[in-house]
């Protein structure tokens, strides 16, 4: 234990912490088993791994939700645009009793209404 203070790891698996007391000519030394020192570090590693796994699961759930919602929104926005093409195909094959589905009161809805008028005429 040369010097005024320090920490040593012995061959028997114990840490020795020592310091020189300034008011008296003594050295103070503590012996702590290595397991006692490293147990909190091991527990912290386990908690970090649990947190990482929880984050990964949460991230996967968020990705699945985003994909599900985006698929619903994609269908909601594209179905009115795809439907007139299908309507034209059915009417052009001679099915004049077919009526196109009107999704919205907009240009696409007006187009579907015109297809219905055309089939009726």
Biopython code that builds the backbone (N, CA, C, O; Angstrom):
import numpy as np
from Bio.PDB.StructureBuilder import StructureBuilder

atoms = [
    (1, "UNK", "N", (0.838, -1.199, 0.000)),
    (1, "UNK", "CA", (0.000, 0.000, 0.000)),
    (1, "UNK", "C", (0.872, 1.249, 0.000)),
    (1, "UNK", "O", (0.783, 2.097, 0.887)),
    (2, "UNK", "N", (1.698, 1.331, -0.998)),
    (2, "UNK", "CA", (2.551, 2.493, -1.103)),
    (2, "UNK", "C", (1.728, 3.694, -1.556)),
    (2, "UNK", "O", (0.721, 3.520, -2.242)),
    (3, "UNK", "N", (2.117, 4.853, -1.203)),
    (3, "UNK", "CA", (1.405, 6.069, -1.572)),
    (3, "UNK", "C", (0.391, 6.436, -0.495)),
    (3, "UNK", "O", (0.262, 5.742, 0.513)),
    (4, "UNK", "N", (-0.325, 7.533, -0.719)),
    (4, "UNK", "CA", (-1.247, 8.021, 0.296)),
    (4, "UNK", "C", (-2.622, 7.359, 0.221)),
    (4, "UNK", "O", (-3.230, 7.095, 1.257)),
    (5, "UNK", "N", (-3.123, 7.088, -0.991)),
    (5, "UNK", "CA", (-4.425, 6.440, -1.110)),
    (5, "UNK", "C", (-4.484, 5.668, -2.408)),
    (5, "UNK", "O", (-3.724, 5.917, -3.344)),
    (6, "UNK", "N", (-5.432, 4.699, -2.438)),
    (6, "UNK", "CA", (-5.573, 3.892, -3.639)),
    (6, "UNK", "C", (-6.537, 2.746, -3.425)),
    (6, "UNK", "O", (-7.087, 2.553, -2.341)),
    (7, "UNK", "N", (-6.723, 1.989, -4.501)),
    (7, "UNK", "CA", (-7.581, 0.813, -4.468)),
    (7, "UNK", "C", (-6.828, -0.299, -5.177)),
    (7, "UNK", "O", (-6.279, -0.098, -6.260)),
    (8, "UNK", "N", (-6.807, -1.471, -4.560)),
    (8, "UNK", "CA", (-6.119, -2.636, -5.127)),
    (8, "UNK", "C", (-7.087, -3.811, -5.201)),
    (8, "UNK", "O", (-7.954, -3.964, -4.341)),
    (9, "UNK", "N", (-6.936, -4.634, -6.225)),
    (9, "UNK", "CA", (-7.672, -5.890, -6.317)),
    (9, "UNK", "C", (-6.681, -7.000, -6.018)),
    (9, "UNK", "O", (-5.670, -7.149, -6.705)),
    (10, "UNK", "N", (-6.978, -7.771, -4.992)),
    (10, "UNK", "CA", (-6.050, -8.822, -4.593)),
    (10, "UNK", "C", (-6.317, -10.099, -5.377)),
    (10, "UNK", "O", (-7.312, -10.206, -6.095)),
    (11, "UNK", "N", (-5.434, -11.046, -5.233)),
    (11, "UNK", "CA", (-5.576, -12.338, -5.898)),
    (11, "UNK", "C", (-6.734, -13.155, -5.340)),
    (11, "UNK", "O", (-7.253, -14.033, -6.029)),
    (12, "UNK", "N", (-7.145, -12.883, -4.110)),
    (12, "UNK", "CA", (-8.239, -13.654, -3.512)),
    (12, "UNK", "C", (-9.618, -13.091, -3.874)),
    (12, "UNK", "O", (-10.629, -13.596, -3.385)),
    (13, "UNK", "N", (-9.681, -12.066, -4.714)),
    (13, "UNK", "CA", (-10.959, -11.543, -5.178)),
    (13, "UNK", "C", (-11.556, -10.476, -4.292)),
    (13, "UNK", "O", (-12.773, -10.291, -4.292)),
    (14, "UNK", "N", (-10.752, -9.781, -3.549)),
    (14, "UNK", "CA", (-11.248, -8.690, -2.701)),
    (14, "UNK", "C", (-10.609, -7.389, -3.129)),
    (14, "UNK", "O", (-9.459, -7.348, -3.567)),
    (15, "UNK", "N", (-11.383, -6.324, -2.992)),
    (15, "UNK", "CA", (-10.846, -4.991, -3.221)),
    (15, "UNK", "C", (-10.366, -4.434, -1.883)),
    (15, "UNK", "O", (-11.007, -4.605, -0.846)),
    (16, "UNK", "N", (-9.234, -3.771, -1.939)),
    (16, "UNK", "CA", (-8.693, -3.093, -0.758)),
    (16, "UNK", "C", (-8.610, -1.612, -1.078)),
    (16, "UNK", "O", (-7.908, -1.195, -1.999)),
    (17, "UNK", "N", (-9.342, -0.822, -0.299)),
    (17, "UNK", "CA", (-9.287, 0.629, -0.444)),
    (17, "UNK", "C", (-8.543, 1.164, 0.776)),
    (17, "UNK", "O", (-8.834, 0.787, 1.912)),
    (18, "UNK", "N", (-7.593, 2.034, 0.528)),
    (18, "UNK", "CA", (-6.777, 2.536, 1.635)),
    (18, "UNK", "C", (-6.477, 4.008, 1.442)),
    (18, "UNK", "O", (-6.487, 4.538, 0.330)),
    (19, "UNK", "N", (-6.210, 4.643, 2.564)),
    (19, "UNK", "CA", (-5.830, 6.053, 2.556)),
    (19, "UNK", "C", (-4.977, 6.351, 3.777)),
    (19, "UNK", "O", (-5.033, 5.629, 4.773)),
    (20, "UNK", "N", (-4.204, 7.391, 3.702)),
    (20, "UNK", "CA", (-3.365, 7.837, 4.811)),
    (20, "UNK", "C", (-4.151, 8.872, 5.603)),
    (20, "UNK", "O", (-4.624, 9.859, 5.040)),
    (21, "UNK", "N", (-4.290, 8.653, 6.898)),
    (21, "UNK", "CA", (-4.967, 9.627, 7.755)),
    (21, "UNK", "C", (-3.987, 10.755, 8.047)),
    (21, "UNK", "O", (-2.836, 10.500, 8.401)),
    (22, "UNK", "N", (-4.432, 11.992, 7.902)),
    (22, "UNK", "CA", (-3.513, 13.119, 7.993)),
    (22, "UNK", "C", (-3.239, 13.551, 9.431)),
    (22, "UNK", "O", (-2.146, 14.047, 9.703)),
    (23, "UNK", "N", (-4.152, 13.391, 10.341)),
    (23, "UNK", "CA", (-3.950, 13.873, 11.713)),
    (23, "UNK", "C", (-3.169, 12.892, 12.579)),
    (23, "UNK", "O", (-2.541, 13.268, 13.569)),
    (24, "UNK", "N", (-3.226, 11.637, 12.181)),
    (24, "UNK", "CA", (-2.469, 10.621, 12.918)),
    (24, "UNK", "C", (-1.649, 9.834, 11.905)),
    (24, "UNK", "O", (-2.029, 9.780, 10.736)),
    (25, "UNK", "N", (-0.566, 9.237, 12.300)),
    (25, "UNK", "CA", (0.275, 8.514, 11.350)),
    (25, "UNK", "C", (-0.247, 7.089, 11.087)),
    (25, "UNK", "O", (0.484, 6.112, 11.248)),
    (26, "UNK", "N", (-1.488, 6.993, 10.690)),
    (26, "UNK", "CA", (-2.082, 5.680, 10.417)),
    (26, "UNK", "C", (-2.545, 5.609, 8.969)),
    (26, "UNK", "O", (-2.748, 6.615, 8.290)),
    (27, "UNK", "N", (-2.697, 4.382, 8.545)),
    (27, "UNK", "CA", (-3.350, 4.131, 7.262)),
    (27, "UNK", "C", (-4.639, 3.383, 7.548)),
    (27, "UNK", "O", (-4.673, 2.448, 8.347)),
    (28, "UNK", "N", (-5.717, 3.823, 6.865)),
    (28, "UNK", "CA", (-7.012, 3.184, 7.007)),
    (28, "UNK", "C", (-7.230, 2.311, 5.776)),
    (28, "UNK", "O", (-7.034, 2.760, 4.647)),
    (29, "UNK", "N", (-7.640, 1.046, 6.000)),
    (29, "UNK", "CA", (-7.797, 0.112, 4.893)),
    (29, "UNK", "C", (-9.115, -0.642, 5.074)),
    (29, "UNK", "O", (-9.441, -1.102, 6.168)),
    (30, "UNK", "N", (-9.862, -0.757, 3.977)),
    (30, "UNK", "CA", (-11.103, -1.532, 3.959)),
    (30, "UNK", "C", (-10.953, -2.662, 2.959)),
    (30, "UNK", "O", (-10.358, -2.502, 1.893)),
    (31, "UNK", "N", (-11.503, -3.801, 3.325)),
    (31, "UNK", "CA", (-11.529, -4.944, 2.416)),
    (31, "UNK", "C", (-12.994, -5.229, 2.057)),
    (31, "UNK", "O", (-13.843, -5.413, 2.928)),
    (32, "UNK", "N", (-13.256, -5.259, 0.757)),
    (32, "UNK", "CA", (-14.614, -5.510, 0.268)),
    (32, "UNK", "C", (-14.536, -6.630, -0.761)),
    (32, "UNK", "O", (-13.718, -6.568, -1.679)),
    (33, "UNK", "N", (-15.385, -7.662, -0.619)),
    (33, "UNK", "CA", (-15.369, -8.735, -1.619)),
    (33, "UNK", "C", (-15.750, -8.204, -3.010)),
    (33, "UNK", "O", (-16.571, -7.298, -3.150)),
    (34, "UNK", "N", (-15.132, -8.793, -4.012)),
    (34, "UNK", "CA", (-15.347, -8.346, -5.390)),
    (34, "UNK", "C", (-16.819, -8.492, -5.793)),
    (34, "UNK", "O", (-17.341, -7.639, -6.511)),
    (35, "UNK", "N", (-17.488, -9.546, -5.350)),
    (35, "UNK", "CA", (-18.906, -9.738, -5.689)),
    (35, "UNK", "C", (-19.764, -8.598, -5.160)),
    (35, "UNK", "O", (-20.716, -8.185, -5.822)),
    (36, "UNK", "N", (-19.447, -8.092, -3.995)),
    (36, "UNK", "CA", (-20.222, -6.987, -3.416)),
    (36, "UNK", "C", (-20.072, -5.722, -4.259)),
    (36, "UNK", "O", (-21.022, -4.953, -4.408)),
    (37, "UNK", "N", (-18.898, -5.512, -4.800)),
    (37, "UNK", "CA", (-18.653, -4.329, -5.614)),
    (37, "UNK", "C", (-19.303, -4.471, -6.993)),
    (37, "UNK", "O", (-19.863, -3.508, -7.516)),
    (38, "UNK", "N", (-19.231, -5.652, -7.573)),
    (38, "UNK", "CA", (-19.694, -5.842, -8.950)),
    (38, "UNK", "C", (-21.173, -6.189, -9.072)),
    (38, "UNK", "O", (-21.720, -6.135, -10.174)),
    (39, "UNK", "N", (-21.840, -6.547, -7.964)),
    (39, "UNK", "CA", (-23.256, -6.904, -8.033)),
    (39, "UNK", "C", (-24.118, -5.755, -8.564)),
    (39, "UNK", "O", (-24.964, -6.005, -9.422)),
    (40, "UNK", "N", (-23.949, -4.507, -8.100)),
    (40, "UNK", "CA", (-24.747, -3.423, -8.688)),
    (40, "UNK", "C", (-24.479, -3.226, -10.180)),
    (40, "UNK", "O", (-25.386, -2.866, -10.932)),
    (41, "UNK", "N", (-23.262, -3.456, -10.602)),
    (41, "UNK", "CA", (-22.932, -3.319, -12.025)),
    (41, "UNK", "C", (-23.666, -4.391, -12.821)),
    (41, "UNK", "O", (-24.209, -4.111, -13.890)),
    (42, "UNK", "N", (-23.684, -5.613, -12.306)),
    (42, "UNK", "CA", (-24.408, -6.689, -12.982)),
    (42, "UNK", "C", (-25.906, -6.384, -13.028)),
    (42, "UNK", "O", (-26.545, -6.577, -14.062)),
    (43, "UNK", "N", (-26.467, -5.911, -11.917)),
    (43, "UNK", "CA", (-27.888, -5.558, -11.893)),
    (43, "UNK", "C", (-28.194, -4.438, -12.888)),
    (43, "UNK", "O", (-29.242, -4.439, -13.533)),
    (44, "UNK", "N", (-27.272, -3.488, -13.006)),
    (44, "UNK", "CA", (-27.466, -2.394, -13.946)),
    (44, "UNK", "C", (-27.435, -2.923, -15.389)),
    (44, "UNK", "O", (-28.205, -2.458, -16.229)),
    (45, "UNK", "N", (-26.565, -3.875, -15.679)),
    (45, "UNK", "CA", (-26.515, -4.477, -17.016)),
    (45, "UNK", "C", (-27.825, -5.186, -17.341)),
    (45, "UNK", "O", (-28.319, -5.096, -18.465)),
    (46, "UNK", "N", (-28.388, -5.891, -16.364)),
    (46, "UNK", "CA", (-29.660, -6.578, -16.574)),
    (46, "UNK", "C", (-30.759, -5.556, -16.858)),
    (46, "UNK", "O", (-31.582, -5.770, -17.747)),
    (47, "UNK", "N", (-30.782, -4.455, -16.118)),
    (47, "UNK", "CA", (-31.792, -3.419, -16.330)),
    (47, "UNK", "C", (-31.622, -2.751, -17.699)),
    (47, "UNK", "O", (-32.612, -2.427, -18.356)),
    (48, "UNK", "N", (-30.402, -2.551, -18.121)),
    (48, "UNK", "CA", (-30.153, -1.965, -19.443)),
    (48, "UNK", "C", (-30.663, -2.903, -20.532)),
    (48, "UNK", "O", (-31.287, -2.452, -21.492)),
    (49, "UNK", "N", (-30.408, -4.190, -20.395)),
    (49, "UNK", "CA", (-30.881, -5.167, -21.383)),
    (49, "UNK", "C", (-32.407, -5.200, -21.406)),
    (49, "UNK", "O", (-33.004, -5.255, -22.481)),
    (50, "UNK", "N", (-33.045, -5.167, -20.234)),
    (50, "UNK", "CA", (-34.509, -5.134, -20.173)),
    (50, "UNK", "C", (-35.045, -3.886, -20.865)),
    (50, "UNK", "O", (-36.026, -3.956, -21.605)),
    (51, "UNK", "N", (-34.408, -2.753, -20.630)),
    (51, "UNK", "CA", (-34.844, -1.499, -21.241)),
    (51, "UNK", "C", (-34.690, -1.548, -22.760)),
    (51, "UNK", "O", (-35.569, -1.079, -23.484)),
    (52, "UNK", "N", (-33.600, -2.102, -23.243)),
    (52, "UNK", "CA", (-33.375, -2.217, -24.683)),
    (52, "UNK", "C", (-34.435, -3.123, -25.311)),
    (52, "UNK", "O", (-34.981, -2.796, -26.365)),
    (53, "UNK", "N", (-34.727, -4.249, -24.680)),
    (53, "UNK", "CA", (-35.748, -5.159, -25.199)),
    (53, "UNK", "C", (-37.110, -4.484, -25.205)),
    (53, "UNK", "O", (-37.859, -4.611, -26.173)),
    (54, "UNK", "N", (-37.439, -3.768, -24.135)),
    (54, "UNK", "CA", (-38.705, -3.047, -24.065)),
    (54, "UNK", "C", (-38.787, -1.988, -25.164)),
    (54, "UNK", "O", (-39.835, -1.825, -25.789)),
    (55, "UNK", "N", (-37.704, -1.277, -25.402)),
    (55, "UNK", "CA", (-37.670, -0.272, -26.461)),
    (55, "UNK", "C", (-37.885, -0.921, -27.830)),
    (55, "UNK", "O", (-38.629, -0.388, -28.653)),
    (56, "UNK", "N", (-37.250, -2.051, -28.078)),
    (56, "UNK", "CA", (-37.393, -2.738, -29.357)),
    (56, "UNK", "C", (-38.834, -3.195, -29.554)),
    (56, "UNK", "O", (-39.392, -3.032, -30.639)),
    (57, "UNK", "N", (-39.443, -3.766, -28.513)),
    (57, "UNK", "CA", (-40.841, -4.206, -28.613)),
    (57, "UNK", "C", (-41.745, -3.002, -28.868)),
    (57, "UNK", "O", (-42.630, -3.062, -29.722)),
    (58, "UNK", "N", (-41.531, -1.919, -28.138)),
    (58, "UNK", "CA", (-42.329, -0.705, -28.315)),
    (58, "UNK", "C", (-42.157, -0.169, -29.739)),
    (58, "UNK", "O", (-43.136, 0.232, -30.369)),
    (59, "UNK", "N", (-40.940, -0.159, -30.244)),
    (59, "UNK", "CA", (-40.654, 0.324, -31.593)),
    (59, "UNK", "C", (-41.357, -0.542, -32.643)),
    (59, "UNK", "O", (-41.908, -0.015, -33.610)),
    (60, "UNK", "N", (-41.341, -1.858, -32.460)),
    (60, "UNK", "CA", (-42.009, -2.759, -33.405)),
    (60, "UNK", "C", (-43.512, -2.521, -33.380)),
    (60, "UNK", "O", (-44.155, -2.503, -34.430)),
    (61, "UNK", "N", (-44.082, -2.338, -32.182)),
    (61, "UNK", "CA", (-45.522, -2.067, -32.082)),
    (61, "UNK", "C", (-45.865, -0.758, -32.793)),
    (61, "UNK", "O", (-46.866, -0.681, -33.504)),
    (62, "UNK", "N", (-45.041, 0.263, -32.604)),
    (62, "UNK", "CA", (-45.277, 1.548, -33.269)),
    (62, "UNK", "C", (-45.196, 1.379, -34.785)),
    (62, "UNK", "O", (-46.020, 1.940, -35.508)),
    (63, "UNK", "N", (-44.229, 0.627, -35.272)),
    (63, "UNK", "CA", (-44.098, 0.413, -36.714)),
    (63, "UNK", "C", (-45.320, -0.315, -37.257)),
    (63, "UNK", "O", (-45.827, 0.040, -38.321)),
    (64, "UNK", "N", (-45.802, -1.333, -36.538)),
    (64, "UNK", "CA", (-46.985, -2.072, -36.981)),
    (64, "UNK", "C", (-48.200, -1.146, -37.014)),
    (64, "UNK", "O", (-48.988, -1.188, -37.959)),
    (65, "UNK", "N", (-48.354, -0.314, -35.988)),
    (65, "UNK", "CA", (-49.476, 0.626, -35.977)),
    (65, "UNK", "C", (-49.395, 1.623, -37.130)),
    (65, "UNK", "O", (-50.401, 1.914, -37.777)),
    (66, "UNK", "N", (-48.209, 2.140, -37.383)),
    (66, "UNK", "CA", (-48.035, 3.095, -38.482)),
    (66, "UNK", "C", (-48.344, 2.428, -39.820)),
    (66, "UNK", "O", (-48.992, 3.028, -40.677)),
    (67, "UNK", "N", (-47.884, 1.195, -40.001)),
    (67, "UNK", "CA", (-48.170, 0.483, -41.249)),
    (67, "UNK", "C", (-49.668, 0.225, -41.405)),
    (67, "UNK", "O", (-50.217, 0.396, -42.494)),
    (68, "UNK", "N", (-50.324, -0.181, -40.331)),
    (68, "UNK", "CA", (-51.758, -0.453, -40.379)),
    (68, "UNK", "C", (-52.539, 0.818, -40.704)),
    (68, "UNK", "O", (-53.427, 0.802, -41.557)),
    (69, "UNK", "N", (-52.212, 1.913, -40.031)),
    (69, "UNK", "CA", (-52.915, 3.176, -40.263)),
    (69, "UNK", "C", (-52.629, 3.698, -41.668)),
    (69, "UNK", "O", (-53.535, 4.197, -42.335)),
    (70, "UNK", "N", (-51.388, 3.589, -42.123)),
    (70, "UNK", "CA", (-51.065, 4.079, -43.468)),
    (70, "UNK", "C", (-51.762, 3.239, -44.535)),
    (70, "UNK", "O", (-52.161, 3.771, -45.571)),
    (71, "UNK", "N", (-51.915, 1.935, -44.299)),
    (71, "UNK", "CA", (-52.634, 1.089, -45.255)),
    (71, "UNK", "C", (-54.100, 1.509, -45.329)),
    (71, "UNK", "O", (-54.673, 1.591, -46.415)),
    (72, "UNK", "N", (-54.713, 1.779, -44.152)),
    (72, "UNK", "CA", (-56.108, 2.243, -44.135)),
    (72, "UNK", "C", (-56.241, 3.576, -44.868)),
    (72, "UNK", "O", (-57.149, 3.753, -45.680)),
    (73, "UNK", "N", (-55.341, 4.506, -44.584)),
    (73, "UNK", "CA", (-55.401, 5.811, -45.248)),
    (73, "UNK", "C", (-55.156, 5.682, -46.747)),
    (73, "UNK", "O", (-55.800, 6.365, -47.543)),
    (74, "UNK", "N", (-54.237, 4.817, -47.130)),
    (74, "UNK", "CA", (-53.946, 4.602, -48.549)),
    (74, "UNK", "C", (-55.193, 4.108, -49.273)),
    (74, "UNK", "O", (-55.540, 4.599, -50.348)),
    (75, "UNK", "N", (-55.864, 3.120, -48.662)),
    (75, "UNK", "CA", (-57.089, 2.603, -49.284)),
    (75, "UNK", "C", (-58.171, 3.678, -49.328)),
    (75, "UNK", "O", (-58.902, 3.791, -50.312)),
    (76, "UNK", "N", (-58.269, 4.466, -48.259)),
    (76, "UNK", "CA", (-59.299, 5.504, -48.210)),
    (76, "UNK", "C", (-59.087, 6.537, -49.309)),
    (76, "UNK", "O", (-60.055, 7.035, -49.884)),
    (77, "UNK", "N", (-57.846, 6.860, -49.603)),
    (77, "UNK", "CA", (-57.563, 7.879, -50.613)),
    (77, "UNK", "C", (-57.527, 7.317, -52.033)),
    (77, "UNK", "O", (-57.873, 8.020, -52.982)),
    (78, "UNK", "N", (-57.114, 6.059, -52.190)),
    (78, "UNK", "CA", (-56.960, 5.536, -53.550)),
    (78, "UNK", "C", (-58.196, 4.819, -54.077)),
    (78, "UNK", "O", (-58.386, 4.753, -55.291)),
    (79, "UNK", "N", (-59.033, 4.285, -53.213)),
    (79, "UNK", "CA", (-60.218, 3.562, -53.693)),
    (79, "UNK", "C", (-61.110, 4.436, -54.563)),
    (79, "UNK", "O", (-61.553, 3.977, -55.616)),
    (80, "UNK", "N", (-61.396, 5.694, -54.162)),
    (80, "UNK", "CA", (-62.211, 6.524, -55.055)),
    (80, "UNK", "C", (-61.538, 6.815, -56.397)),
    (80, "UNK", "O", (-62.225, 7.099, -57.378)),
    (81, "UNK", "N", (-60.210, 6.750, -56.454)),
    (81, "UNK", "CA", (-59.509, 6.998, -57.712)),
    (81, "UNK", "C", (-59.441, 5.749, -58.588)),
    (81, "UNK", "O", (-59.426, 5.856, -59.814)),
    (82, "UNK", "N", (-59.401, 4.582, -57.980)),
    (82, "UNK", "CA", (-59.308, 3.328, -58.729)),
    (82, "UNK", "C", (-60.693, 2.883, -59.210)),
    (82, "UNK", "O", (-60.823, 2.274, -60.272)),
    (83, "UNK", "N", (-61.707, 3.189, -58.429)),
    (83, "UNK", "CA", (-63.059, 2.716, -58.716)),
    (83, "UNK", "C", (-63.592, 3.140, -60.085)),
    (83, "UNK", "O", (-64.195, 2.307, -60.761)),
    (84, "UNK", "N", (-63.406, 4.391, -60.537)),
    (84, "UNK", "CA", (-63.927, 4.747, -61.865)),
    (84, "UNK", "C", (-63.360, 3.893, -62.989)),
    (84, "UNK", "O", (-64.065, 3.606, -63.957)),
    (85, "UNK", "N", (-62.115, 3.488, -62.883)),
    (85, "UNK", "CA", (-61.528, 2.606, -63.904)),
    (85, "UNK", "C", (-62.237, 1.263, -63.935)),
    (85, "UNK", "O", (-62.502, 0.719, -65.007)),
    (86, "UNK", "N", (-62.543, 0.730, -62.762)),
    (86, "UNK", "CA", (-63.278, -0.535, -62.698)),
    (86, "UNK", "C", (-64.697, -0.346, -63.233)),
    (86, "UNK", "O", (-65.234, -1.218, -63.916)),
    (87, "UNK", "N", (-65.295, 0.800, -62.914)),
    (87, "UNK", "CA", (-66.655, 1.079, -63.392)),
    (87, "UNK", "C", (-66.701, 1.124, -64.915)),
    (87, "UNK", "O", (-67.616, 0.571, -65.526)),
    (88, "UNK", "N", (-65.731, 1.771, -65.525)),
    (88, "UNK", "CA", (-65.673, 1.864, -66.988)),
    (88, "UNK", "C", (-65.540, 0.472, -67.588)),
    (88, "UNK", "O", (-66.178, 0.171, -68.597)),
    (89, "UNK", "N", (-64.736, -0.364, -66.993)),
    (89, "UNK", "CA", (-64.543, -1.726, -67.508)),
    (89, "UNK", "C", (-65.854, -2.503, -67.490)),
    (89, "UNK", "O", (-66.193, -3.178, -68.462)),
    (90, "UNK", "N", (-66.597, -2.408, -66.375)),
    (90, "UNK", "CA", (-67.861, -3.144, -66.261)),
    (90, "UNK", "C", (-68.880, -2.608, -67.259)),
    (90, "UNK", "O", (-69.551, -3.388, -67.934)),
    (91, "UNK", "N", (-69.004, -1.286, -67.360)),
    (91, "UNK", "CA", (-69.989, -0.690, -68.271)),
    (91, "UNK", "C", (-69.605, -0.951, -69.721)),
    (91, "UNK", "O", (-70.477, -1.190, -70.556)),
    (92, "UNK", "N", (-68.308, -0.907, -70.035)),
    (92, "UNK", "CA", (-67.876, -1.122, -71.423)),
    (92, "UNK", "C", (-68.099, -2.558, -71.875)),
    (92, "UNK", "O", (-68.141, -2.817, -73.078)),
    (93, "UNK", "N", (-68.243, -3.494, -70.952)),
    (93, "UNK", "CA", (-68.524, -4.885, -71.309)),
    (93, "UNK", "C", (-70.012, -5.111, -71.557)),
    (93, "UNK", "O", (-70.436, -6.226, -71.859)),
    (94, "UNK", "N", (-70.812, -4.029, -71.425)),
    (94, "UNK", "CA", (-72.216, -4.136, -71.757)),
    (94, "UNK", "C", (-73.156, -4.235, -70.580)),
    (94, "UNK", "O", (-74.365, -4.352, -70.779)),
    (95, "UNK", "N", (-72.656, -4.191, -69.377)),
    (95, "UNK", "CA", (-73.511, -4.252, -68.195)),
    (95, "UNK", "C", (-74.030, -2.845, -67.903)),
    (95, "UNK", "O", (-73.433, -2.111, -67.116)),
    (96, "UNK", "N", (-75.145, -2.472, -68.540)),
    (96, "UNK", "CA", (-75.682, -1.116, -68.400)),
    (96, "UNK", "C", (-76.560, -0.958, -67.157)),
    (96, "UNK", "O", (-77.015, 0.144, -66.852)),
    (97, "UNK", "N", (-76.796, -2.061, -66.440)),
    (97, "UNK", "CA", (-77.537, -1.971, -65.165)),
    (97, "UNK", "C", (-76.600, -1.669, -63.996)),
    (97, "UNK", "O", (-77.051, -1.435, -62.875)),
    (98, "UNK", "N", (-75.334, -1.675, -64.260)),
    (98, "UNK", "CA", (-74.335, -1.418, -63.209)),
    (98, "UNK", "C", (-74.357, 0.051, -62.822)),
    (98, "UNK", "O", (-74.481, 0.930, -63.674)),
    (99, "UNK", "N", (-74.237, 0.304, -61.535)),
    (99, "UNK", "CA", (-74.164, 1.683, -61.042)),
    (99, "UNK", "C", (-72.860, 1.863, -60.272)),
    (99, "UNK", "O", (-72.537, 1.084, -59.375)),
    (100, "UNK", "N", (-72.139, 2.879, -60.633)),
    (100, "UNK", "CA", (-70.867, 3.188, -59.986)),
    (100, "UNK", "C", (-71.122, 3.707, -58.577)),
    (100, "UNK", "O", (-72.086, 4.434, -58.333)),
    (101, "UNK", "N", (-70.247, 3.325, -57.660)),
    (101, "UNK", "CA", (-70.353, 3.779, -56.275)),
    (101, "UNK", "C", (-69.801, 5.203, -56.179)),
    (101, "UNK", "O", (-68.691, 5.484, -56.631)),
    (102, "UNK", "N", (-70.592, 6.090, -55.587)),
    (102, "UNK", "CA", (-70.168, 7.484, -55.421)),
    (102, "UNK", "C", (-69.618, 7.629, -54.010)),
    (102, "UNK", "O", (-70.344, 7.492, -53.026)),
    (103, "UNK", "N", (-68.313, 7.911, -53.931)),
    (103, "UNK", "CA", (-67.642, 7.993, -52.633)),
    (103, "UNK", "C", (-67.781, 9.368, -51.993)),
    (103, "UNK", "O", (-68.102, 9.471, -50.809)),
    (104, "UNK", "N", (-67.548, 10.406, -52.753)),
    (104, "UNK", "CA", (-67.527, 11.760, -52.199)),
    (104, "UNK", "C", (-68.255, 12.712, -53.145)),
    (104, "UNK", "O", (-68.540, 12.386, -54.297)),
    (105, "UNK", "N", (-68.536, 13.868, -52.628)),
    (105, "UNK", "CA", (-69.147, 14.910, -53.450)),
    (105, "UNK", "C", (-68.028, 15.811, -53.979)),
    (105, "UNK", "O", (-67.918, 16.977, -53.601)),
    (106, "UNK", "N", (-67.207, 15.248, -54.856)),
    (106, "UNK", "CA", (-66.097, 15.988, -55.455)),
    (106, "UNK", "C", (-66.003, 15.602, -56.929)),
    (106, "UNK", "O", (-66.957, 15.057, -57.483)),
    (107, "UNK", "N", (-64.886, 15.872, -57.560)),
    (107, "UNK", "CA", (-64.736, 15.587, -58.984)),
    (107, "UNK", "C", (-64.858, 14.093, -59.275)),
    (107, "UNK", "O", (-65.459, 13.703, -60.276)),
    (108, "UNK", "N", (-64.298, 13.266, -58.416)),
    (108, "UNK", "CA", (-64.377, 11.818, -58.613)),
    (108, "UNK", "C", (-65.822, 11.354, -58.432)),
    (108, "UNK", "O", (-66.294, 10.485, -59.166)),
    (109, "UNK", "N", (-66.521, 11.929, -57.461)),
    (109, "UNK", "CA", (-67.933, 11.609, -57.277)),
    (109, "UNK", "C", (-68.761, 12.061, -58.471)),
    (109, "UNK", "O", (-69.684, 11.364, -58.891)),
    (110, "UNK", "N", (-68.430, 13.234, -59.019)),
    (110, "UNK", "CA", (-69.124, 13.709, -60.221)),
    (110, "UNK", "C", (-68.890, 12.760, -61.396)),
    (110, "UNK", "O", (-69.807, 12.485, -62.170)),
    (111, "UNK", "N", (-67.655, 12.260, -61.523)),
    (111, "UNK", "CA", (-67.329, 11.318, -62.588)),
    (111, "UNK", "C", (-68.140, 10.032, -62.438)),
    (111, "UNK", "O", (-68.661, 9.516, -63.427)),
    (112, "UNK", "N", (-68.254, 9.512, -61.231)),
    (112, "UNK", "CA", (-69.040, 8.313, -61.000)),
    (112, "UNK", "C", (-70.511, 8.565, -61.320)),
    (112, "UNK", "O", (-71.187, 7.705, -61.886)),
    (113, "UNK", "N", (-71.002, 9.749, -60.955)),
    (113, "UNK", "CA", (-72.397, 10.095, -61.257)),
    (113, "UNK", "C", (-72.599, 10.150, -62.767)),
    (113, "UNK", "O", (-73.633, 9.700, -63.259)),
    (114, "UNK", "N", (-71.650, 10.684, -63.505)),
    (114, "UNK", "CA", (-71.752, 10.740, -64.964)),
    (114, "UNK", "C", (-71.716, 9.350, -65.590)),
    (114, "UNK", "O", (-72.409, 9.100, -66.577)),
    (115, "UNK", "N", (-70.914, 8.442, -65.026)),
    (115, "UNK", "CA", (-70.915, 7.050, -65.496)),
    (115, "UNK", "C", (-72.306, 6.442, -65.309)),
    (115, "UNK", "O", (-72.810, 5.752, -66.195)),
    (116, "UNK", "N", (-72.921, 6.701, -64.154)),
    (116, "UNK", "CA", (-74.268, 6.176, -63.901)),
    (116, "UNK", "C", (-75.280, 6.762, -64.888)),
    (116, "UNK", "O", (-76.156, 6.049, -65.378)),
    (117, "UNK", "N", (-75.157, 8.072, -65.183)),
    (117, "UNK", "CA", (-76.056, 8.707, -66.162)),
    (117, "UNK", "C", (-75.839, 8.109, -67.558)),
    (117, "UNK", "O", (-76.791, 7.880, -68.305)),
    (118, "UNK", "N", (-74.571, 7.864, -67.891)),
    (118, "UNK", "CA", (-74.249, 7.303, -69.198)),
    (118, "UNK", "C", (-74.827, 5.896, -69.334)),
    (118, "UNK", "O", (-75.392, 5.550, -70.372)),
    (119, "UNK", "N", (-74.683, 5.083, -68.278)),
    (119, "UNK", "CA", (-75.202, 3.708, -68.336)),
    (119, "UNK", "C", (-76.726, 3.735, -68.429)),
    (119, "UNK", "O", (-77.312, 2.915, -69.136)),
    (120, "UNK", "N", (-77.367, 4.651, -67.736)),
    (120, "UNK", "CA", (-78.833, 4.748, -67.777)),
    (120, "UNK", "C", (-79.314, 5.207, -69.159)),
    (120, "UNK", "O", (-80.346, 4.751, -69.653)),
    (121, "UNK", "N", (-78.555, 6.112, -69.769)),
    (121, "UNK", "CA", (-78.945, 6.620, -71.090)),
    (121, "UNK", "C", (-78.749, 5.550, -72.140)),
    (121, "UNK", "O", (-79.021, 5.783, -73.317)),
]
sb = StructureBuilder()
sb.init_structure("model")
sb.init_model(0)
sb.init_chain("A")
sb.init_seg("    ")
for serial, (resi, resn, name, xyz) in enumerate(atoms, 1):
    if name == "N":
        sb.init_residue(resn, " ", resi, " ")
    sb.init_atom(name, np.array(xyz, "f"), 0.0, 1.0, " ", f" {name:<3s}", serial, name[0])
structure = sb.get_structure()
